[in-house]
Amino acid sequence: MPLTHLDDEGRARMVDVTDKAVTVREAVAAGRVTMQPKTLALIQEGGLPKGDVLAVARVAGIMAAKHTDQLIPLCHPLSITHLAVKFACDNERGEVLIEAQAKCAGGTGVEMEALTAVSVAALTIYDMCKSNDRSMRIEAVRLLQKSGGKSGEIILEKGIG
């Protein structure tokens, strides 16, 4: 399969989606931030000095998704019609699970917007907790599912629900 973001001479280009059908496009992405159990407890108790970590991370993820085309050079600007970021805490594993769902009606998908939302939400959690826990890791940022357009529905794995 040829690389779509390269022209015939191998130069970077934005893919022409002019003739693609406008359909409802949806993508769900996920990732996690692993940390010490005491850091996760502080997040859940609201005991960190920078404030409500998950509320700030949710807003950061939504804001980032709306600016994906400004962050990733060859992404198309999209009119996102829905963006949700949610979290689940796994106390046994010391993880905050992150899931983002992006939706639009357009000629190209919203996978990058969902992935950007997860990534920036994870970075925000890291930023807000780094003074308490230098061992945190951002892991497993990935696409879970997408639908719409020519490829239809693709489910790679189930989300946190």
Helices and strands as residue ranges (DSSP letters): E 23-34, H 37-45, H 53-66, H 68-71, E 80-90, E 95-106, H 111-129, E 137-147, E 154-155
